[in-house]
Amino acid sequence: MEKRVTITTETITLGQLLKLIQAVGTGGAVKWFLQTNEVLVNGERENRRGRKLKNGDIVEVEGLGTFIVTRAE
């Protein structure tokens, strides 16, 4: 099942998104999380916590599901 993550800015970093969906508790845990879990952005493996996500990007997190970034109007 896909879940929507609504942002109010143009972009959000992958690290911020992982905190928002409660995949990690702190920003410091993001690097470790990306090294030990498969995270796909638009179908491609991603390990950069600073990767900028924008409206329409699809993030798949192993064990947590699929998240669609949507921008609030």
C-alpha positions in Angstrom: 0.0 0.0 0.0 1.3 3.4 -0.9 1.3 6.2 1.7 1.4 9.9 0.9 3.9 12.2 2.6 2.8 15.8 2.3 5.5 18.6 2.3 5.0 22.3 2.4 8.4 23.2 0.7 9.7 22.6 -2.8 11.9 19.7 -1.7 12.7 17.5 1.3 15.9 15.5 1.8 15.8 11.8 2.0 17.1 12.0 5.6 14.2 14.3 6.6 11.7 12.0 5.0 13.1 9.0 6.9 12.7 10.9 10.1 9.2 12.0 9.1 8.0 8.5 8.5 9.7 7.3 11.7 12.1 5.0 10.0 14.8 6.6 12.2 14.6 8.5 15.4 17.4 11.0 14.8 19.4 12.5 11.8 22.5 10.7 13.0 20.8 7.3 12.4 20.0 8.1 8.8 23.5 7.2 7.4 23.5 3.8 9.2 19.9 3.1 8.1 20.7 3.7 4.5 23.8 1.4 4.7 21.8 -1.4 6.2 18.4 -1.2 4.5 17.4 -1.0 0.9 15.9 2.4 0.0 14.7 3.0 -3.6 13.9 6.5 -5.0 11.9 6.3 -8.2 13.0 2.6 -8.6 16.8 3.2 -8.1 18.8 2.3 -5.0 19.7 5.4 -3.0 22.2 5.9 -0.2 22.6 9.7 -0.1 20.8 11.1 2.9 20.9 14.6 1.3 19.1 13.4 -1.9 16.5 16.0 -2.6 13.0 14.7 -3.1 10.3 16.7 -4.9 6.6 16.4 -5.6 5.8 13.0 -7.2 8.9 11.2 -6.1 8.3 7.6 -5.0 10.4 6.2 -2.1 10.3 2.5 -1.3 11.7 1.6 2.1 12.4 -2.0 2.9 10.0 -3.3 5.6 8.1 0.0 5.8 6.4 0.4 2.4 6.1 2.9 -0.4 5.8 6.6 0.1 4.8 9.2 -2.4 6.0 12.8 -1.9 3.2 15.3 -2.4 3.4 19.0 -2.1 0.7 20.9 -0.2 -1.0 23.6 -2.2 
